[in-house]
């Protein structure tokens, strides 16, 4: 019998499992590099961070800010900003002023109003105001901390122009501010709003009102339906604005004094508010869009009301 002299057959994968010469050299104890066992203090120090180099678009590191000169927001603090809002507040005898913060340029521009209000000015930078109010606030270099205006009672409304506005849960501060500005321009006697579901009468509202907040008394009520009943007893003709109203506003018979009732954005007048109105009227639009922003509808309604009342 002939002996098989062929080399043994390799199993599949033997080539992968066999140590490679170079790998064996790396892990071989005799081939390892000696470790650095120098004490920590003798080790080379890490290179320090290179100094800040200003280039286009770069911002230098800012020093930590000190304690803020501004008061913390609270229910007893109204923060007003913007040139026209602060200017009218400084001139208003109804507004109790606490602290005024201005840039140099704004303080010079408001010099006469500051003297009339007899208030001390704290000079700050525009960045300080932006940091306090946020980047979205257009402060125009001026901020006034004051007490909120006290709301009036329905019985305290003075019937001068014969027109008041009733806001049924209008919550957007920009819309309420625009309505206040329009109401001041049309010399509206008062605005009636709800204690809940209405924005804070400062900040964005005051800025959007552009000073109108100081000239229009605001009556804040708990129950709007009950307030509409009381206005009816006081002799007010209550006209609710509704895009689906049965009659056009310009064809509605007007009789002073008039209370124009405006509904919330999107929802419109609530059921009880509609039921308490003497008339529901629409503003006819010739274009394909039949509804308007509540502040725009307010301006048109006041124009029509003024024309109808003479």
HELIX and SHEET records of a PDB file:
HELIX    1   1 UNK A   14  UNK A   17  1                                   4    
HELIX    2   2 UNK A   21  UNK A   27  1                                   7    
HELIX    3   3 UNK A   29  UNK A   31  5                                   3    
HELIX    4   4 UNK A   40  UNK A   42  5                                   3    
HELIX    5   5 UNK A   83  UNK A   91  1                                   9    
HELIX    6   6 UNK A  104  UNK A  109  1                                   6    
HELIX    7   7 UNK A  111  UNK A  117  1                                   7    
HELIX    8   8 UNK A  126  UNK A  133  1                                   8    
HELIX    9   9 UNK A  154  UNK A  156  5                                   3    
HELIX   10  10 UNK A  173  UNK A  185  1                                  13    
HELIX   11  11 UNK A  204  UNK A  209  1                                   6    
HELIX   12  12 UNK A  212  UNK A  214  5                                   3    
HELIX   13  13 UNK A  224  UNK A  233  1                                  10    
HELIX   14  14 UNK A  249  UNK A  251  5                                   3    
HELIX   15  15 UNK A  271  UNK A  275  1                                   5    
HELIX   16  16 UNK A  294  UNK A  309  1                                  16    
SHEET    1   A 4 UNK A  78  UNK A  81  0                                        
SHEET    2   A 4 UNK A 142  UNK A 146 -1                                        
SHEET    3   A 4 UNK A  97  UNK A 102 -1                                        
SHEET    4   A 4 UNK A 121  UNK A 123  1                                        
SHEET    1   B 7 UNK A 217  UNK A 221  0                                        
SHEET    2   B 7 UNK A 190  UNK A 194  1                                        
SHEET    3   B 7 UNK A 163  UNK A 168  1                                        
SHEET    4   B 7 UNK A 258  UNK A 263  1                                        
SHEET    5   B 7 UNK A 237  UNK A 241  1                                        
SHEET    6   B 7 UNK A 279  UNK A 282  1                                        
SHEET    7   B 7 UNK A 247  UNK A 248  1                                        
END                                                                             
